[in-house]
Amino acid sequence: MRIGFIQVHQKSNSFSRYPTQFNDFQAAGILHGEQIIDQFLETNTLTGHLCQTHGTNDFQIVPLLTMSAPTAGPLLLETLEQILKQVDGLSESVSPLDGVIVELSGAMATLDGRSADLEILSRIRSLSDSVKLVAVFDHQANLPEQITDYFDAAIARKPLSPCSENELAQRVVAMLQSVIENPSSTNTTLKTIPMLIPVPAQRSDLAPYPEIQHQLERLQQENQLADLSFVSGYPFADVPFAGAAVLATGSAEAANSAAESLASEVWGQRRSIFVEGSNIEEAVHHAMASREQPVLIADLGDNPDDGAPGDGTTVLWALLDLGVRSATVAPICDEQALEACIRAGVDAKVAIPVGGRKDTRHGYPIDIEGNVVAIFDGPISLTGPVRTGTQLDTGRIVVLNIDARHDGHVELVLTEKPVQITDLAFFDHIEIDISERTIVSIKSSGEYSPAFLPVASSTFEVITPGITTPDPAFFAYQNVRRPIFPLDEIPD
């Protein structure tokens, strides 16, 4: 049995001012065939685990295409056309296969509001009528109802379960084998739920997700389903199909029943899925009074992994204004400030504006004075539980020691490229021991938790302004379906 693998991955934040271009995919690398095995073989990713099974069982994985781009604004229409041309180029490779696994974010949209994931699946399906398709979506997928027309079965990732990538690979292959051998017994039902769930609340360790997962496992077993998945949705997409959903694969009757039951369970829990968050000044005061360290501050409004520019200054301003000591802000993406520091050199004193270069919705530039402590090159190999073995493309990195009020000081890390910090390897690379810092601030919405919660004395998730803030009321939605919770009150 020969099984092809295709990955096209990008998340589209409708509120970003920077649309996604095809050269964003090219810069990240478009790989074919053996190039994919060379790049991903040692990584804790779905691609990596599929490559590890290449030719070792009663099936053969045939890597066809992988391409991804950072989260940014929706795709330009010509970007989608270029992606579809890449898919068309696989025509001769797909036809002889028994099946194809297609990994997508499910949250990729175009400027005119279409689901790019649906368009890609439709094009892959058109390459061969006989090849069976299994789609793999992120837990943040936004799925239009008609997307089920273009695959034979589908699976969604569990929220923030990075150690399950090997398990996911096994599930996906088993699902595809089942579809190939018993095509009449697998039907996929999609049940949408009118909810926008904040990204920081989409964590498997936060209530009510454990209860939802328990009900999911019970329903899957009772209905003898091939798979049952809960999809949290991507709330930063202003598209008609944004929101949570349930995917169920099995016999038609059982899949419909289980999807309806799980959707009702999620809907019943809707008021308990929220982000309490903290005010930045309040969080800093608590951190300064803490006798244990480090206290972690997560900047929710400026998370580059969800399309923010990473140059927000809200947290930095609070730390400087309150005169903290032994605090680290890591990082702010500011290429101009970084260049100025590199020109000045290590140990030089600099006085420069920092941050707020691309988008002042996340904070305005701050004039700082301090010393250049160190300069590093990227990328950084990730060693923690999230995306293990992959590379974090930071560009160049500068560490500064800058002056704060009341004779305080803050350690500021500048990067050339916007990055979310989810791995302690970042601090190891720049020779910072966070256990010696009173406060450590990073820009992240939940994905930091597997690596940082075990080492942080306490954590404050700070609701800052920006295009990744967890408050749906911050955004001027124009295209999401209405009514939708929590923007609208919907009777039970």
C-alpha positions as CSV (number, residue, x, y, z in Angstrom):
1,M,0.0,0.0,0.0
2,R,1.5,3.3,-1.1
3,I,0.4,6.4,0.8
4,G,1.3,10.0,-0.3
5,F,1.8,12.9,2.0
6,I,1.1,16.6,1.3
7,Q,1.4,19.5,3.8
8,V,0.4,23.1,3.1
9,H,0.2,25.1,6.2
10,Q,-0.5,28.7,7.1
11,K,-2.9,30.5,9.5
12,S,-4.6,33.7,8.3
13,N,-5.3,36.5,10.7
14,S,-7.9,38.8,9.1
15,F,-6.8,41.7,11.2
16,S,-3.2,41.7,10.1
17,R,-2.2,44.5,7.7
18,Y,0.3,42.3,5.9
19,P,-1.3,39.8,3.4
20,T,0.4,36.5,2.8
21,Q,2.4,36.3,-0.4
22,F,3.8,33.3,-2.3
23,N,7.4,34.4,-1.5
24,D,6.5,33.9,2.2
25,F,6.1,30.2,1.4
26,Q,9.3,30.2,-0.8
27,A,11.3,31.8,2.0
28,A,10.3,29.1,4.5
29,G,11.1,26.4,1.9
30,I,9.0,24.4,-0.5
31,L,10.2,20.7,-0.4
32,H,9.5,17.7,-2.5
33,G,10.2,14.0,-2.1
34,E,13.5,13.0,-0.4
35,Q,14.0,16.7,0.6
36,I,11.1,16.2,3.0
37,I,12.7,13.2,4.7
38,D,16.0,15.0,5.0
39,Q,14.4,18.0,6.6
40,F,11.9,16.4,9.0
41,L,13.1,12.9,9.8
42,E,14.4,13.7,13.3
43,T,11.6,16.1,14.3
44,N,8.6,15.5,16.6
45,T,6.1,16.5,14.0
46,L,3.5,14.6,12.0
47,T,5.7,14.9,9.0
48,G,8.7,13.6,10.9
49,H,6.9,10.5,12.3
50,L,5.4,9.7,8.9
51,C,8.9,9.9,7.4
52,Q,10.2,7.5,10.2
53,T,7.7,4.9,9.0
54,H,8.8,5.3,5.4
55,G,9.0,1.8,4.0
56,T,9.1,0.1,7.4
57,N,5.6,-1.5,7.5
58,D,3.1,-3.0,5.1
59,F,2.6,0.4,3.6
60,Q,5.0,2.9,2.1
61,I,4.9,6.6,2.8
62,V,5.6,8.7,-0.3
63,P,6.4,12.3,0.7
64,L,5.1,14.6,-2.1
65,L,5.1,18.2,-1.0
66,T,5.5,20.3,2.1
67,M,5.2,24.1,2.2
68,S,4.4,26.5,5.0
69,A,4.4,30.2,5.7
70,P,4.2,32.2,9.0
71,T,0.9,33.4,10.2
72,A,0.0,36.7,8.6
73,G,-2.9,38.3,6.8
74,P,-5.1,36.4,4.4
75,L,-3.6,35.0,1.2
76,L,-3.5,37.2,-1.9
77,L,-5.5,35.6,-4.7
78,E,-2.3,35.1,-6.7
79,T,-0.7,33.4,-3.7
80,L,-3.5,30.8,-3.7
81,E,-3.1,30.3,-7.5
82,Q,0.6,29.7,-7.1
83,I,-0.1,27.1,-4.3
84,L,-2.6,25.3,-6.6
85,K,0.0,25.2,-9.3
86,Q,2.3,23.4,-6.9
87,V,-0.5,20.9,-6.3
88,D,-1.2,20.5,-10.0
89,G,2.5,19.5,-10.4
90,L,1.8,16.4,-8.3
91,S,-0.7,14.9,-10.8
92,E,1.5,12.1,-12.1
93,S,2.7,11.3,-8.6
94,V,-0.8,11.1,-7.0
95,S,-2.5,8.8,-9.6
96,P,-0.6,5.6,-8.8
97,L,-1.1,5.9,-5.1
98,D,-3.7,4.1,-2.9
99,G,-4.3,7.1,-0.7
100,V,-3.0,10.6,0.3
101,I,-2.7,12.2,3.7
102,V,-3.1,16.0,3.5
103,E,-2.0,18.1,6.5
104,L,-3.6,21.6,6.6
105,S,-4.1,24.2,9.3
106,G,-7.7,24.6,8.4
107,A,-7.3,28.3,9.2
108,M,-6.0,29.5,5.9
109,A,-8.2,32.0,4.1
110,T,-8.0,34.3,1.1
111,L,-8.5,38.1,0.9
112,D,-11.9,37.5,-0.6
113,G,-13.0,35.3,2.3
114,R,-12.7,31.8,0.9
115,S,-11.2,28.8,2.6
116,A,-7.9,28.2,1.0
117,D,-7.8,24.8,2.7
118,L,-11.0,23.8,0.9
119,E,-9.6,25.0,-2.5
120,I,-6.4,22.9,-1.9
121,L,-8.4,19.8,-1.0
122,S,-10.7,20.3,-4.0
123,R,-7.6,20.6,-6.3
124,I,-6.0,17.5,-4.8
125,R,-9.2,15.5,-5.2
126,S,-9.4,16.5,-8.9
127,L,-6.0,14.9,-9.5
128,S,-7.5,11.4,-9.1
129,D,-11.0,10.1,-8.6
130,S,-9.8,6.8,-7.1
131,V,-7.3,7.9,-4.6
132,K,-8.6,8.1,-1.0
133,L,-7.9,11.3,0.9
134,V,-7.6,11.8,4.7
135,A,-7.3,15.4,5.9
136,V,-5.5,16.4,9.1
137,F,-6.4,19.7,10.6
138,D,-5.1,21.8,13.5
139,H,-7.3,22.1,16.5
140,Q,-7.8,25.8,15.5
141,A,-9.3,25.0,12.1
142,N,-12.3,27.0,10.7
143,L,-14.2,24.5,8.6
144,P,-16.9,25.4,6.0
145,E,-19.6,22.8,5.8
146,Q,-18.9,21.9,2.2
147,I,-15.3,20.9,2.9
148,T,-16.4,17.3,3.7
149,D,-17.1,16.9,0.0
150,Y,-13.4,16.7,-0.8
151,F,-12.0,14.1,1.6
152,D,-13.0,10.6,2.7
153,A,-12.1,11.1,6.4
154,A,-10.6,13.7,8.6
155,I,-8.8,14.0,11.9
156,A,-8.0,17.1,14.0
157,R,-5.2,17.6,16.4
158,K,-5.8,17.8,20.1
159,P,-5.1,21.2,21.6
160,L,-1.6,21.6,22.9
161,S,-0.7,17.9,22.9
162,P,2.7,18.1,21.2
163,C,3.8,14.7,22.5
164,S,1.0,13.0,20.6
165,E,2.4,13.7,17.1
166,N,3.5,10.0,16.9
167,E,0.1,8.9,18.1
168,L,-1.5,11.2,15.5
169,A,0.6,9.7,12.7
170,Q,-0.5,6.2,13.7
171,R,-4.1,7.3,13.9
172,V,-4.0,8.9,10.4
173,V,-2.4,5.9,8.7
174,A,-4.8,3.5,10.4
175,M,-7.7,5.7,9.3
176,L,-6.5,5.8,5.7
177,Q,-6.0,2.1,5.6
178,S,-9.5,1.6,6.9
179,V,-10.9,4.0,4.3
180,I,-9.1,2.1,1.5
181,E,-10.1,-1.4,2.7
182,N,-13.7,-0.5,3.8
183,P,-14.8,2.6,1.9
184,S,-18.5,2.2,2.5
185,S,-18.2,2.1,6.3
186,T,-16.6,5.5,6.7
187,N,-18.6,8.7,6.5
188,T,-17.5,12.1,8.0
189,T,-19.9,14.4,9.6
190,L,-19.1,18.0,10.4
191,K,-21.2,19.7,13.0
192,T,-20.4,23.5,13.4
193,I,-20.9,25.3,16.7
194,P,-21.6,29.1,16.8
195,M,-18.7,29.9,19.2
196,L,-15.6,32.0,18.9
197,I,-13.2,30.5,21.5
198,P,-10.2,32.6,22.6
199,V,-6.9,31.1,21.7
200,P,-5.4,31.2,25.2
201,A,-8.4,29.2,26.4
202,Q,-7.8,26.4,23.9
203,R,-5.7,24.3,26.3
204,S,-6.1,20.7,27.1
205,D,-5.2,21.3,30.7
206,L,-7.8,24.0,31.3
207,A,-11.4,23.4,32.2
208,P,-13.6,22.5,30.6
209,Y,-11.4,20.8,28.0
210,P,-10.6,17.7,30.2
211,E,-14.4,17.1,30.5
212,I,-15.0,17.6,26.8
213,Q,-12.1,15.2,26.1
214,H,-13.7,12.6,28.5
215,Q,-17.1,12.9,26.7
216,L,-15.4,12.7,23.3
217,E,-13.6,9.4,24.2
218,R,-16.9,8.0,25.6
219,L,-18.9,8.9,22.6
220,Q,-16.2,7.5,20.2
221,Q,-16.2,4.2,22.0
222,E,-19.9,3.9,22.4
223,N,-20.6,4.7,18.7
224,Q,-17.6,2.6,17.5
225,L,-16.3,5.5,15.5
226,A,-13.1,5.6,13.5
227,D,-12.4,9.0,14.9
228,L,-14.1,11.9,16.8
229,S,-12.4,15.3,17.0
230,F,-13.3,18.6,18.6
231,V,-12.1,21.6,16.7
232,S,-11.8,24.9,18.7
233,G,-11.7,27.2,15.7
234,Y,-9.5,30.3,14.9
235,P,-11.2,33.5,16.3
236,F,-8.8,35.9,14.4
237,A,-10.4,35.0,11.1
238,D,-13.2,37.3,10.0
239,V,-14.8,34.7,7.7
240,P,-18.4,33.2,7.6
241,F,-17.1,29.8,8.6
242,A,-15.1,30.8,11.7
243,G,-15.9,29.0,14.9
244,A,-15.8,25.7,16.7
245,A,-16.9,22.4,15.2
246,V,-17.0,18.6,15.7
247,L,-15.7,16.0,13.2
248,A,-17.0,12.5,13.4
249,T,-16.0,9.6,11.1
250,G,-17.8,6.2,11.1
251,S,-21.1,4.8,10.0
252,A,-23.4,7.7,8.9
253,E,-25.9,7.2,11.7
254,A,-23.3,6.8,14.5
255,A,-21.2,9.7,13.2
256,N,-24.2,12.1,13.1
257,S,-25.4,11.0,16.6
258,A,-21.9,11.4,18.2
259,A,-21.3,14.8,16.5
260,E,-24.6,16.1,17.7
261,S,-24.0,14.9,21.3
262,L,-20.5,16.3,21.5
263,A,-21.5,19.6,20.0
264,S,-24.3,19.9,22.6
265,E,-21.7,19.1,25.4
266,V,-19.4,21.9,24.1
267,W,-22.3,24.3,23.8
268,G,-23.4,23.6,27.3
269,Q,-19.9,24.5,28.6
270,R,-19.6,27.7,26.5
271,R,-19.7,30.1,29.4
272,S,-16.8,28.4,31.2
273,I,-14.5,28.7,28.1
274,F,-12.9,32.1,28.5
275,V,-9.7,33.9,29.5
276,E,-9.7,35.7,32.8
277,G,-6.4,37.4,32.0
278,S,-4.6,40.1,34.0
279,N,-4.0,43.8,33.9
280,I,-0.3,44.5,33.1
281,E,0.3,46.9,36.0
282,E,-1.4,44.5,38.4
283,A,0.6,41.5,37.1
284,V,3.9,43.4,37.5
285,H,3.1,44.5,41.0
286,H,2.3,40.9,42.0
287,A,5.5,39.7,40.3
288,M,7.7,42.3,42.1
289,A,6.2,41.2,45.5
290,S,6.7,37.5,44.8
291,R,9.4,35.7,46.9
292,E,9.8,33.1,44.3
293,Q,11.2,33.4,40.7
294,P,10.9,33.5,37.9
295,V,7.4,34.9,37.5
296,L,6.3,34.5,33.8
297,I,4.3,37.2,32.1
298,A,2.7,36.1,28.8
299,D,1.8,39.0,26.5
300,L,-1.4,37.8,24.8
301,G,-2.1,40.7,22.5
302,D,1.1,40.6,20.5
303,N,1.7,36.9,19.7
304,P,3.7,36.5,16.4
305,D,2.5,32.9,16.0
306,D,-1.0,34.3,15.4
307,G,0.1,37.0,13.1
308,A,1.1,39.9,15.4
309,P,4.2,41.9,14.5
310,G,6.0,41.0,17.8
311,D,7.0,44.7,18.3
312,G,4.4,45.5,20.9
313,T,5.7,47.6,23.8
314,T,3.0,47.4,26.4
315,V,4.8,45.1,28.8
316,L,8.1,46.7,28.3
317,W,6.6,50.1,29.1
318,A,5.1,48.8,32.4
319,L,8.3,47.2,33.5
320,L,10.3,50.4,32.8
321,D,7.8,52.7,34.4
322,L,7.5,50.7,37.6
323,G,11.3,50.4,37.9
324,V,11.6,46.6,38.2
325,R,15.0,44.9,38.6
326,S,16.2,41.7,37.1
327,A,13.4,41.4,34.5
328,T,13.8,40.0,31.0
329,V,11.6,40.9,28.0
330,A,12.1,38.4,25.2
331,P,11.8,39.4,22.5
332,I,10.7,42.5,20.7
333,C,11.1,42.3,16.9
334,D,12.8,45.5,15.7
335,E,15.2,45.3,12.9
336,Q,16.1,49.0,12.9
337,A,17.0,49.0,16.6
338,L,18.8,45.7,16.3
339,E,20.9,47.1,13.4
340,A,21.8,50.2,15.5
341,C,22.9,48.0,18.4
342,I,25.1,45.8,16.1
343,R,26.7,48.9,14.6
344,A,27.5,50.1,18.1
345,G,28.9,46.8,19.2
346,V,29.0,44.8,22.4
347,D,29.5,47.0,25.6
348,A,28.5,50.1,23.7
349,K,26.0,52.5,25.2
350,V,22.9,53.2,23.0
351,A,20.0,55.5,23.1
352,I,17.4,54.4,20.5
353,P,13.6,54.0,20.0
354,V,12.4,50.5,20.3
355,G,9.2,48.8,19.1
356,G,6.0,50.0,17.5
357,R,7.5,50.0,14.0
358,K,5.0,48.0,12.1
359,D,1.7,48.4,14.0
360,T,1.0,50.9,16.8
361,R,-2.1,48.9,17.8
362,H,0.3,46.9,20.0
363,G,2.1,50.0,21.5
364,Y,4.1,53.0,20.4
365,P,7.9,53.2,20.2
366,I,9.7,53.7,23.5
367,D,13.0,55.6,23.8
368,I,15.4,53.5,25.8
369,E,19.0,53.9,27.0
370,G,21.3,51.1,27.9
371,N,24.2,48.9,27.0
372,V,24.6,46.2,24.4
373,V,25.4,43.0,26.3
374,A,25.6,40.4,23.6
375,I,24.9,39.6,19.9
376,F,23.9,36.2,18.6
377,D,23.0,34.6,15.3
378,G,19.9,32.4,14.7
379,P,18.3,30.0,13.9
380,I,17.7,28.0,17.1
381,S,17.1,24.3,17.3
382,L,14.1,23.5,19.5
383,T,14.6,20.8,22.1
384,G,11.4,21.2,24.2
385,P,8.1,19.4,23.9
386,V,6.7,21.8,21.2
387,R,7.9,21.2,17.6
388,T,11.0,19.3,18.8
389,G,13.9,19.2,16.4
390,T,12.6,22.1,14.2
391,Q,14.3,25.4,13.8
392,L,13.1,28.7,15.3
393,D,14.1,31.4,12.7
394,T,14.9,34.4,14.8
395,G,17.4,36.1,12.5
396,R,20.1,37.9,14.5
397,I,19.6,38.5,18.2
398,V,20.7,41.4,20.5
399,V,20.6,41.4,24.3
400,L,20.5,44.9,26.0
401,N,20.6,46.0,29.6
402,I,18.4,49.1,29.7
403,D,17.7,51.7,32.4
404,A,14.3,51.9,34.1
405,R,12.8,54.3,36.6
406,H,13.8,54.3,40.3
407,D,17.3,53.0,39.4
408,G,15.8,49.8,38.0
409,H,16.9,48.0,34.9
410,V,15.4,45.6,32.3
411,E,17.1,43.0,30.1
412,L,15.7,43.4,26.6
413,V,16.1,40.9,23.8
414,L,15.7,42.1,20.2
415,T,15.2,39.8,17.3
416,E,15.4,40.4,13.6
417,K,12.3,38.4,12.9
418,P,9.0,38.0,14.9
419,V,8.9,34.8,16.9
420,Q,6.8,33.2,19.6
421,I,8.9,31.7,22.5
422,T,7.7,28.2,23.4
423,D,11.1,26.6,24.2
424,L,13.7,27.1,26.9
425,A,16.3,26.5,24.1
426,F,15.8,30.2,23.2
427,F,17.2,31.4,26.5
428,D,19.9,28.7,26.5
429,H,21.0,30.0,23.1
430,I,21.4,33.6,24.3
431,E,23.0,32.5,27.6
432,I,20.2,33.7,29.9
433,D,19.3,31.6,33.0
434,I,15.7,32.6,33.6
435,S,15.8,31.0,37.1
436,E,18.0,34.0,38.1
437,R,15.4,36.5,36.8
438,T,12.5,37.9,38.9
439,I,10.3,38.4,35.9
440,V,10.4,36.9,32.4
441,S,8.0,38.3,29.7
442,I,7.3,36.4,26.5
443,K,4.9,36.9,23.7
444,S,2.7,33.7,23.5
445,S,-0.9,32.5,23.8
446,G,-0.8,29.1,25.5
447,E,1.8,27.2,23.5
448,Y,4.4,28.3,26.1
449,S,2.8,26.2,28.8
450,P,4.3,22.7,28.2
451,A,7.9,24.1,28.5
452,F,7.5,27.0,30.9
453,L,4.9,26.1,33.4
454,P,7.2,23.5,35.0
455,V,9.9,26.1,35.6
456,A,7.9,29.3,36.4
457,S,7.0,30.0,40.0
458,S,3.7,31.6,38.8
459,T,2.2,32.8,35.5
460,F,0.3,35.9,34.5
461,E,-1.5,36.0,31.2
462,V,-1.7,39.7,30.4
463,I,-4.5,41.0,28.1
464,T,-2.7,43.6,26.1
465,P,-4.0,45.5,23.1
466,G,-3.2,44.0,19.7
467,I,-4.5,41.7,16.9
468,T,-4.1,38.6,19.1
469,T,-5.9,39.8,22.2
470,P,-8.3,37.2,23.5
471,D,-11.2,39.7,23.8
472,P,-13.5,39.2,20.8
473,A,-15.1,42.6,21.4
474,F,-11.7,44.2,20.4
475,F,-12.3,43.2,16.8
476,A,-14.6,44.8,14.2
477,Y,-15.9,41.6,12.7
478,Q,-17.8,42.1,9.4
479,N,-18.1,38.6,8.0
480,V,-18.5,36.0,10.8
481,R,-21.9,34.4,10.9
482,R,-24.3,36.0,13.4
483,P,-25.4,35.3,15.9
484,I,-22.3,33.8,17.4
485,F,-21.2,33.5,21.1
486,P,-19.8,35.5,22.9
487,L,-20.5,38.4,20.5
488,D,-24.2,37.6,20.7
489,E,-26.4,36.1,23.4
490,I,-27.9,32.9,22.0
491,P,-30.7,31.0,23.9
492,D,-30.0,27.4,24.9
